[in-house]
Amino acid sequence: MGFRRNPAEIVDIRAQPFNAPLREPFTIASGSKSEARNVLVRIKLRSGVLGYGEGAGSAATGRADQDLDLLRARAAGEVLLGKDARSWRRLLEAIEEEVDPRWGFLRAALGMAVLDAFARQSRMPLRLLFGGAERLVRSDVTVTIVPPSKAALDARRIVAMGVKTIKIKVGTDLEDDLGRVVSVRAAAPRAKLFLDANQGYSPPQAIALVRRLRSRGIEPMVFEQPVEKDDFSGLAAVARLARIPVVADESVQTPGDVPRLARLKAAQIVNIKLMKRGLLAAYDAAICARGLGLGLMMGGMVESCLAMGCAAHFAAGLGGFQIVDLDTPLWFRTSPTEGLSLGPGGVYDLSKVTAGIGVVPRATAT
């Protein structure tokens, strides 16, 4: 009897640029981005099944060291060669050991490709691996830092898509930000609004913005990262004095940050991002937050439908995410992927995915 080779054995790993121009700059308080310069990882199993992962750095950076990122991804991928994709948990742990936490988006890309390959080989949608609690998630859509007239135009387009929640970037100039939010409210009077300052304010500025909006009859649903990431007392002050739920984003880089946030009452909701420290850390942070009574938000960087689709599976699998913010594929001039996408109403309908993430890079689609 001959030796039967394992069809789930990882036999090839590749990392390549995954670049695409944006239709307009994605501008937030900490910077602007006009092109996605991401990393694409492809894993091949002995069966011929392919799995894909995407890594994206901060929206505030251009990833000028993309060549170095690719070298890091390829070097880390060597630890996966010859391994069984069915042992995905051990493989994700090996990735965490191999890749410095500063490069969390590379952990995410490698781990995503492993899980996509495993789920495709197993012929199951990825959401089932995370629990399968839900079959769809509904995303907000963002108005970035633009003049009030452009913000109003964007808000009308968002409402026309059937989206009911609009995220508004603030954190630069208090008067400009006030004008932007007022314009969005006028253009979308029935939409839910929430603010994201990306660390751009001091606590008094953040509190002042909320109070001035409230005096105009505008009540934001939450305020995401109003102050600097290490200013936990400032976060708590905004929540307490502005009487608004605070979402911690940049303040939560590791699962270990969550208990401190809860203890200090610095935030009521935690923004989970796969790109911060990879999939295992994201899972641990989500479970920790839920156990401590904090709400959950699913977010990302400037990512295509590949990484955003994986995040949608993650959120749907665990279930119970109060806020989903997975809209950046709308900024791509031309989608670099095929398969699952953000649909009408801001919905990712995962019931149509039969295996894996359900997304492939357009250049390699078959």
C-alpha positions as CSV (number, residue, x, y, z in Angstrom):
1,M,0.0,0.0,0.0
2,G,1.5,3.3,-1.0
3,F,1.8,6.4,1.2
4,R,-1.2,8.7,0.8
5,R,-0.2,12.3,0.8
6,N,-2.2,14.8,2.9
7,P,-4.4,17.0,0.6
8,A,-4.4,19.7,3.3
9,E,-0.6,20.0,3.4
10,I,0.6,23.6,2.6
11,V,2.9,23.2,-0.4
12,D,3.4,26.8,-1.6
13,I,3.2,30.3,-0.1
14,R,3.5,33.6,-2.1
15,A,3.3,37.2,-1.1
16,Q,2.9,40.0,-3.6
17,P,1.9,43.6,-3.8
18,F,-1.9,44.2,-3.8
19,N,-2.1,47.8,-5.0
20,A,-5.1,49.7,-6.2
21,P,-5.9,53.5,-6.7
22,L,-8.7,55.0,-4.7
23,R,-11.5,57.0,-6.5
24,E,-10.8,59.8,-4.0
25,P,-8.5,60.3,-1.1
26,F,-9.5,58.6,2.2
27,T,-8.8,61.4,4.6
28,I,-8.9,61.2,8.4
29,A,-7.5,63.3,11.3
30,S,-4.2,61.5,11.2
31,G,-3.5,61.5,7.5
32,S,-4.7,60.8,3.9
33,K,-4.4,57.9,1.5
34,S,-5.0,58.0,-2.3
35,E,-3.9,54.4,-3.1
36,A,-4.1,51.1,-1.3
37,R,-0.7,49.6,-1.1
38,N,-1.5,46.3,0.6
39,V,0.0,42.8,0.7
40,L,-1.6,39.8,-0.8
41,V,-0.7,36.3,0.5
42,R,-1.6,33.1,-1.4
43,I,-1.4,29.7,0.1
44,K,-1.7,26.5,-2.0
45,L,-2.6,23.1,-0.5
46,R,-1.5,19.8,-2.0
47,S,-5.1,19.3,-3.2
48,G,-4.7,22.4,-5.4
49,V,-7.0,24.5,-3.2
50,L,-5.9,28.1,-2.9
51,G,-6.4,30.4,0.1
52,Y,-6.0,34.2,0.1
53,G,-5.2,36.8,2.7
54,E,-4.8,40.6,2.6
55,G,-2.8,42.9,4.9
56,A,-3.3,46.6,5.1
57,G,-1.4,49.2,7.1
58,S,-2.8,52.4,8.6
59,A,-5.0,54.7,6.5
60,A,-2.6,57.4,7.5
61,T,0.5,55.9,5.9
62,G,1.4,55.0,2.3
63,R,3.3,51.8,3.3
64,A,6.5,53.2,1.7
65,D,8.3,50.1,2.9
66,Q,6.0,47.7,1.0
67,D,9.0,45.8,-0.4
68,L,10.2,45.1,3.2
69,D,6.7,44.1,4.2
70,L,6.7,41.5,1.4
71,L,10.1,40.1,2.5
72,R,8.7,39.8,6.1
73,A,5.6,38.0,4.8
74,R,7.6,35.6,2.7
75,A,10.1,34.8,5.5
76,A,7.3,34.2,8.0
77,G,5.5,32.0,5.5
78,E,8.3,29.6,5.5
79,V,7.2,28.3,8.9
80,L,3.9,27.1,7.3
81,L,5.4,25.1,4.5
82,G,4.7,21.4,4.8
83,K,2.2,21.9,7.7
84,D,-1.4,20.6,7.8
85,A,-3.9,23.4,7.3
86,R,-6.4,21.5,9.4
87,S,-4.1,22.4,12.4
88,W,-5.0,26.0,11.7
89,R,-4.9,27.1,15.4
90,R,-1.4,26.0,15.8
91,L,-0.4,27.6,12.5
92,L,-1.9,31.0,13.6
93,E,0.1,30.7,16.9
94,A,3.2,30.0,14.9
95,I,2.6,33.1,12.8
96,E,2.3,35.2,15.9
97,E,5.6,33.8,17.2
98,E,7.3,34.5,13.8
99,V,5.9,38.0,13.0
100,D,6.6,40.9,15.3
101,P,3.4,42.4,16.7
102,R,4.3,45.7,15.0
103,W,3.4,44.1,11.7
104,G,0.0,42.9,12.8
105,F,-1.4,43.3,9.3
106,L,1.1,40.7,8.1
107,R,-0.1,38.3,10.8
108,A,-3.6,39.0,9.5
109,A,-2.7,38.4,5.9
110,L,-1.0,35.1,6.6
111,G,-3.6,33.9,9.1
112,M,-6.4,34.8,6.7
113,A,-4.9,32.8,3.9
114,V,-4.5,29.8,6.2
115,L,-8.2,29.9,7.3
116,D,-9.4,30.6,3.8
117,A,-7.5,27.6,2.4
118,F,-8.7,25.4,5.3
119,A,-12.3,26.5,4.9
120,R,-12.2,26.0,1.1
121,Q,-10.7,22.6,1.5
122,S,-13.4,21.7,4.1
123,R,-16.1,23.2,1.8
124,M,-17.6,25.5,4.5
125,P,-18.0,29.2,4.7
126,L,-15.5,30.9,7.0
127,R,-18.2,32.3,9.3
128,L,-18.9,28.8,10.6
129,L,-15.3,28.5,11.9
130,F,-16.0,31.5,14.1
131,G,-19.3,30.1,15.4
132,G,-21.8,30.8,12.6
133,A,-24.1,32.9,14.7
134,E,-25.4,35.1,11.8
135,R,-25.5,35.0,8.0
136,L,-25.2,38.7,7.2
137,V,-23.8,41.9,8.6
138,R,-24.8,45.5,7.8
139,S,-22.1,48.1,7.5
140,D,-22.2,51.8,7.9
141,V,-20.6,54.1,5.2
142,T,-18.2,56.9,6.0
143,V,-18.0,60.5,5.2
144,T,-14.3,61.4,5.4
145,I,-12.8,64.8,6.1
146,V,-14.2,66.9,3.2
147,P,-15.9,70.3,3.0
148,P,-19.5,70.6,4.1
149,S,-20.9,70.7,0.5
150,K,-19.1,67.5,-0.4
151,A,-20.1,65.9,2.9
152,A,-23.8,66.6,2.0
153,L,-23.4,65.1,-1.4
154,D,-21.7,62.0,0.0
155,A,-24.5,61.7,2.6
156,R,-27.2,61.8,0.0
157,R,-25.4,59.1,-2.0
158,I,-25.1,56.9,1.1
159,V,-28.8,57.2,1.9
160,A,-29.6,56.4,-1.7
161,M,-27.7,53.1,-1.2
162,G,-30.1,52.2,1.5
163,V,-27.5,52.6,4.3
164,K,-29.0,53.7,7.6
165,T,-25.8,54.6,9.6
166,I,-23.3,57.2,8.5
167,K,-19.9,57.5,10.1
168,I,-18.4,61.0,10.0
169,K,-14.7,61.6,10.3
170,V,-13.8,64.6,12.5
171,G,-10.7,65.6,14.6
172,T,-9.1,68.4,12.6
173,D,-10.7,71.8,13.1
174,L,-13.6,72.1,15.5
175,E,-15.5,74.6,13.4
176,D,-14.9,72.7,10.2
177,D,-16.0,69.4,11.8
178,L,-19.1,71.0,13.2
179,G,-20.1,72.2,9.7
180,R,-19.5,68.8,8.2
181,V,-21.7,67.0,10.7
182,V,-24.5,69.7,10.4
183,S,-24.3,69.3,6.6
184,V,-24.6,65.5,6.8
185,R,-27.6,65.8,9.2
186,A,-29.4,68.2,6.8
187,A,-28.8,65.8,3.9
188,A,-29.7,62.7,5.8
189,P,-32.2,63.7,8.4
190,R,-33.2,60.1,9.3
191,A,-29.8,58.4,9.3
192,K,-28.0,57.4,12.5
193,L,-24.8,59.4,12.8
194,F,-21.6,58.6,14.7
195,L,-18.3,60.5,15.0
196,D,-14.7,59.3,14.7
197,A,-11.9,61.7,15.6
198,N,-9.0,59.2,15.2
199,Q,-7.3,60.7,18.3
200,G,-7.6,64.3,16.9
201,Y,-9.1,66.1,19.9
202,S,-8.3,67.0,23.4
203,P,-11.1,66.0,25.9
204,P,-12.5,69.5,26.2
205,Q,-12.7,69.8,22.4
206,A,-14.5,66.5,22.0
207,I,-16.9,67.4,24.7
208,A,-17.5,70.8,23.2
209,L,-18.3,69.3,19.8
210,V,-20.9,66.9,21.2
211,R,-22.6,69.7,23.2
212,R,-22.7,72.1,20.3
213,L,-24.2,69.4,18.1
214,R,-26.7,68.6,20.8
215,S,-27.7,72.3,21.0
216,R,-28.6,72.0,17.3
217,G,-30.7,68.9,17.9
218,I,-28.1,66.5,16.6
219,E,-27.5,63.5,18.8
220,P,-24.6,61.2,17.6
221,M,-25.0,57.6,18.6
222,V,-21.3,57.1,19.7
223,F,-18.0,58.9,19.6
224,E,-15.1,56.8,18.4
225,Q,-11.6,57.5,19.7
226,P,-12.1,61.2,20.5
227,V,-8.7,61.6,22.2
228,E,-5.1,60.2,22.1
229,K,-4.9,56.5,22.4
230,D,-3.0,56.5,25.8
231,D,-5.4,59.0,27.4
232,F,-7.7,56.6,29.1
233,S,-8.8,59.2,31.6
234,G,-9.7,61.5,28.7
235,L,-11.8,58.8,27.1
236,A,-13.6,58.3,30.4
237,A,-14.2,62.1,30.7
238,V,-15.7,62.4,27.2
239,A,-18.1,59.5,28.0
240,R,-19.0,60.9,31.3
241,L,-19.2,64.6,30.7
242,A,-20.6,64.5,27.1
243,R,-23.0,61.7,28.1
244,I,-22.1,59.7,25.0
245,P,-20.9,56.1,24.5
246,V,-17.2,56.0,23.5
247,V,-15.7,53.5,21.1
248,A,-12.0,52.6,21.8
249,D,-10.1,52.0,18.6
250,E,-6.5,53.0,18.6
251,S,-6.5,52.6,22.4
252,V,-7.0,48.8,21.9
253,Q,-4.0,47.3,20.3
254,T,-3.9,44.0,22.2
255,P,-6.4,42.0,24.2
256,G,-4.6,43.1,27.3
257,D,-5.8,46.7,26.8
258,V,-9.5,45.7,27.1
259,P,-9.6,45.0,30.9
260,R,-8.0,48.3,31.7
261,L,-10.5,50.1,29.5
262,A,-13.4,48.3,31.3
263,R,-11.9,49.0,34.8
264,L,-11.5,52.7,34.1
265,K,-14.8,53.0,32.3
266,A,-12.9,54.6,29.5
267,A,-15.0,53.1,26.7
268,Q,-18.3,51.3,26.3
269,I,-17.5,49.7,22.9
270,V,-14.3,48.1,21.5
271,N,-13.4,48.4,17.9
272,I,-12.0,45.0,16.8
273,K,-9.7,45.0,13.7
274,L,-8.0,42.0,12.3
275,M,-5.1,44.2,11.1
276,K,-4.0,45.3,14.6
277,R,-2.4,42.1,15.8
278,G,-3.9,39.4,13.6
279,L,-6.9,37.0,13.9
280,L,-6.1,35.3,17.1
281,A,-5.6,38.6,19.0
282,A,-8.8,40.0,17.4
283,Y,-10.7,36.9,18.6
284,D,-9.3,37.1,22.1
285,A,-10.0,40.9,22.3
286,A,-13.6,40.3,21.2
287,I,-14.2,37.5,23.7
288,C,-12.6,39.5,26.5
289,A,-14.7,42.6,25.7
290,R,-17.9,40.6,25.6
291,G,-17.0,38.9,28.9
292,L,-16.5,42.3,30.6
293,G,-19.8,43.7,29.3
294,L,-18.4,46.0,26.6
295,G,-20.0,46.3,23.2
296,L,-18.3,45.3,20.0
297,M,-17.6,47.1,16.8
298,M,-16.0,45.5,13.7
299,G,-13.6,47.8,11.7
300,G,-10.7,47.8,9.4
301,M,-8.1,49.8,7.6
302,V,-8.3,50.6,3.8
303,E,-9.0,47.1,2.6
304,S,-10.5,45.4,-0.4
305,C,-13.4,43.0,-0.2
306,L,-10.9,40.2,0.6
307,A,-9.9,41.4,4.1
308,M,-13.3,43.2,4.6
309,G,-15.0,40.0,3.7
310,C,-13.0,38.0,6.2
311,A,-13.9,40.6,8.9
312,A,-17.5,40.2,7.9
313,H,-17.3,36.4,8.4
314,F,-15.6,37.1,11.8
315,A,-18.3,39.5,13.0
316,A,-21.2,37.3,11.7
317,G,-19.6,34.1,13.1
318,L,-19.3,35.6,16.6
319,G,-22.5,37.6,16.3
320,G,-23.8,40.5,18.3
321,F,-21.6,43.3,16.9
322,Q,-23.4,46.6,17.6
323,I,-21.5,48.4,14.9
324,V,-20.0,47.2,11.7
325,D,-17.7,49.5,9.7
326,L,-16.5,47.6,6.7
327,D,-17.1,50.1,3.8
328,T,-13.6,50.9,2.4
329,P,-14.1,48.8,-0.7
330,L,-16.3,51.6,-1.9
331,W,-13.2,53.9,-2.1
332,F,-11.5,51.6,-4.7
333,R,-11.6,53.0,-8.2
334,T,-11.9,49.5,-9.6
335,S,-12.4,46.5,-7.3
336,P,-9.3,44.2,-7.3
337,T,-11.4,41.3,-6.2
338,E,-14.3,39.1,-7.3
339,G,-16.9,37.3,-5.3
340,L,-18.5,38.6,-2.0
341,S,-18.9,42.4,-2.0
342,L,-20.7,45.1,-0.1
343,G,-24.3,45.1,-1.4
344,P,-27.3,47.4,-1.2
345,G,-28.0,48.7,2.3
346,G,-24.4,48.1,3.2
347,V,-25.0,44.4,3.6
348,Y,-22.5,41.6,3.3
349,D,-24.7,38.6,2.6
350,L,-22.6,35.6,3.7
351,S,-25.4,33.1,3.1
352,K,-24.3,33.0,-0.6
353,V,-20.7,31.9,0.4
354,T,-20.3,28.2,0.2
355,A,-16.5,27.9,1.0
356,G,-13.9,30.1,2.6
357,I,-14.2,33.9,2.5
358,G,-15.8,33.8,-0.9
359,V,-13.4,36.3,-2.5
360,V,-10.5,35.9,-4.9
361,P,-8.1,38.5,-6.4
362,R,-9.4,39.5,-9.8
363,A,-6.1,38.9,-11.5
364,T,-6.2,35.2,-10.4
365,A,-10.0,34.6,-10.6
366,T,-11.0,31.4,-12.4
